[in-house]
C-alpha cells in the first residue's frame, strides 16, 4: 500500500445533510484526497458494492434508512470500512453492529482525512483494496442445538415438539428449552393453536437488524407452553416472507437465542441447496434458516416413514446432509409410526444402511430410532403432554450424540477468498523481493 493513492468513499445520507454537501465540495475542490461517490439509498450502495469496483470506506448517516447490520456487513466483506456519521443522540451501538468508527457530523476536512487514514485503505488501482477480507461473524452459541427435519409429511414438526418436551423433562436443561419454528411453511402456530401470530421470528430478526436486545428481553418474543415446559418462537407468517430475513440479522438473532436458552430445538426444512450447488444466491438466501441451523447443530434428526417412499425420502435427506458436510455421527435417523415387531424394524434399519452404503462416513451413522404410533393428534388438539414413549427416545438420542461428539466449528471448513482481497505487490515491495 502506498501513500500516493486516494480514498474512494461511498456516501449515504438523508437529503440536504450539511456534512454530505461539505464532503462533496471538498472532494470536487481536491482539498481532500477523496473521490466521493454520493448515494441516496441503501440499494444504491449495494449496487456499487456489487459492481466489482473497490471502495475505501462507506460514510453513512446514522439516520439513513436501510443502514443496518446487513449493509454494514456487506460493505465490510467488500473491504470497505464503515464510518457512521452520528450526533450521538441515537441509541444504536454502531460499533457493535460492525462499523469501524463513529464521527460527529460537525467534522472538518482534517478530521475526515485523519479518520480515513486510520480506518480505511487508499486505492492505488481501480479494482483492488489491499488488505485481508474481514471474517464473517459466526454465532457463538452456548446452548445445545438440535435440528429436526424431514422429507415432508413425515411428522418432523411433531418430532420437534416431542424432543423439546423430552429435553424439558431433563434437569440438565432446567426447563430452559426453546422450540424455534424455522420452516418456510411454519406450522408450529397451528400445532400449538396459537391465537396470536405476533411476535415471532420476523420480529426477533428485525430487533437484531439495527441492534441486539438484552438477553433478559428475548422471552418477550416467545410464548410459554407450560404443559410441556418449553418456550415457542413462532415462524414466518407466510412462506414468501423469507425475503425479509436478512442473513446477518438472522445470525445475530440465532446467536441471541442460543445465549438465552440452554437448548434450542429447531423445526426446519430439509432443503440445503446454496449458490455453490445451484448457482443462485436467491436460492441460498431462501434456504438461509435451514442452512444456518445445520451449520451450528449439535445433532440433526431426520424423520421418515416406514414405507418405500418414506425410506427413500429419509435416505435422500441424509445424503443432502452429507453433501452439506454434516458429520454422520451427528445425524440421527428417526422412523415415525414404526412397527412394533423387532423383525420389521431390523429390516428398515438394514434398508437405510444399504441405501447409504458407499457414502463417505455412512458407517458412522447411528442406527435409526423408532417412534411408535400413538394418539399424537389428540394430544396436540387438547394441548396436553405427548406420550413419554415418543419424547424419551428422542431426548436420549440427543444426549447420546452430545456424549460422543464435540461442538461443530463452522470455521473449520475452508473459507472463500474474494479476488483482490489479499492485496497486491507495490513497486517497492516487488523490488525488495528480487
Secondary structure by P-SEA (a helix, b strand, c coil): ccccbbbbbbbbbccccaaaaaaaaaaaacccccbbbbbccaaaaaaaaaccccccccccccccccccaaaaaaaaaacbbbbbbcccccccccccccccccccccccaaaaaaaaaacbbbbcccccccccccccccccccbbbbbbccccccaaaaaaaaaaaaaaacccccccccccccccccccccccccccccccaaaaaaaacccccccccccccccccccccbbbbbccccccccccccaaaaaaaaaaaaaaccbbbbbcccccccccccccaaaaaaaaaaaaaaacccbbbbbbcccaaaaaaaaaaaaaaaaaccccccbbbbbccccccaaaaaaaaaaaaaaacccccccccccbbbbcccaaaaaaaacccccccccaaaaaaaaaaaaccccccccccbbbbcccccccccaaaaaaac
